[in-house]
Structures are given as structure tokens and as C-alpha cells.
């Protein structure tokens, strides 16, 4: 499984690179803040929402600590979608976050 460090992902984001970031945390966790531009798809919803993902795109998966997003990364890769897990999750994210709905 491919992994990226939070600082590397932040560099890509801050340089203006178009990124597909999927946050697989639960609603209450996401309410505290997400990486700007991240799409929220709870881990348990990934199988039923696969139609929202483009097999020609690359996805960066995020959760609180990196474990759930690691499972999501493995699932996507097993289904032909290129994905990378953000190591350490949001606990390791040191950049700004946005509060959904604000």
C-alpha cells in the first residue's frame, strides 16, 4: 500500500496541485474540520459509493490516525482505483482545516 506523509500532501495542496482527497471518518469527526477540498465518504459507505470515484484519477485517503484510511486504500486498490493512504491521519495533519458548512 502506498503512503504519503501529511507534510508531503500539504505541499502538494499548497502548490495548487489538483488533488482528490477522501476523508473516511465519521460525521462527528469531520465536523471538527477537514483538509480543504476533501470529500467526505464514511469508510462503511465506500463500497456503495464507488460510482462517485473515477478509475482514471488518484485518491488520497484520510482518517483520524491512518488505520481506517489504510483499509479504504486497500479496498480501492483491490477494485482497480489508484489510492494512497495519508500516514498518521488527521492527528498528524499540521495545516489548516475547514469546518464543513461554514
C-alpha positions in Angstrom: 0.0 0.0 0.0 1.3 3.4 -0.9 1.5 6.0 1.8 2.2 9.7 1.9 3.3 11.8 4.8 0.9 14.7 5.9 3.6 17.3 5.1 4.0 15.9 1.6 0.3 16.0 1.0 0.2 19.6 2.4 3.0 20.6 0.0 1.0 19.3 -3.0 -2.1 21.0 -1.8 -0.3 24.3 -1.1 1.3 24.3 -4.5 -2.1 24.2 -6.2 -2.0 20.6 -7.4 -5.5 19.3 -8.1 -5.9 16.5 -5.5 -8.7 14.0 -4.8 -8.8 13.7 -1.0 -11.3 11.4 0.6 -12.0 11.6 4.3 -13.4 8.3 5.6 -14.0 9.5 9.2 -17.5 9.5 10.8 -19.7 12.6 10.7 -18.8 13.8 14.2 -15.1 13.6 13.5 -15.4 15.5 10.2 -17.4 18.2 11.9 -14.3 19.2 13.8 -12.5 20.0 10.5 -11.3 18.5 7.2 -8.5 19.1 4.8 -9.6 21.9 2.4 -11.2 20.3 -0.7 -11.6 16.8 0.9 -14.7 14.8 0.0 -16.4 13.0 2.9 -17.3 9.4 2.4 -17.5 7.3 5.6 -15.5 4.1 5.5 -18.6 2.0 5.6 -20.1 3.8 2.6 -17.1 3.3 0.3 -18.5 0.1 -1.4 -21.9 1.7 -2.2 -20.4 5.0 -3.4 -17.7 3.6 -5.7 -19.6 5.1 -8.6 -18.6 8.5 -7.4 -14.9 7.7 -8.0 -13.2 7.9 -11.3 -10.9 4.9 -12.2 -8.7 7.4 -14.1 -8.0 9.5 -11.0 -5.7 9.1 -8.0 -7.2 9.4 -4.5 -5.6 10.3 -1.2 -7.3 8.6 1.7 -7.5 10.3 5.2 -8.9 9.3 8.6 -8.1 10.1 12.2 -4.9 8.0 12.6 -4.3 6.3 9.3 -5.9 2.9 10.1 -9.3 3.2 8.5 -8.0 5.1 5.5 -5.4 2.3 5.1 -8.3 -0.2 4.9 -10.1 2.1 2.4 -6.9 2.4 0.3 -6.5 -1.3 0.2 -10.2 -1.7 -0.8 -9.9 0.9 -3.6 -6.7 -0.7 -4.9 -8.3 -4.1 -4.9 -11.1 -2.6 -7.1 -8.8 -1.0 -9.6 -8.6 2.5 -8.2 -5.3 4.1 -7.5 -5.1 5.3 -3.9 -2.6 6.4 -1.3 -3.0 6.5 2.4 -2.1 9.6 4.4 0.1 8.2 7.2 -0.8 9.3 10.7 -4.2 10.7 9.7 -5.6 13.9 10.9 -3.7 13.5 14.2 -0.5 14.2 12.2 -2.0 17.0 9.9 -0.5 20.3 10.9 -2.0 22.6 8.2 -5.3 24.5 8.3 -8.6 22.7 8.2 -12.1 23.8 7.1 -15.3 23.3 9.1 -17.9 21.7 6.8 -20.9 24.0 6.3 -19.1 27.2 7.3 
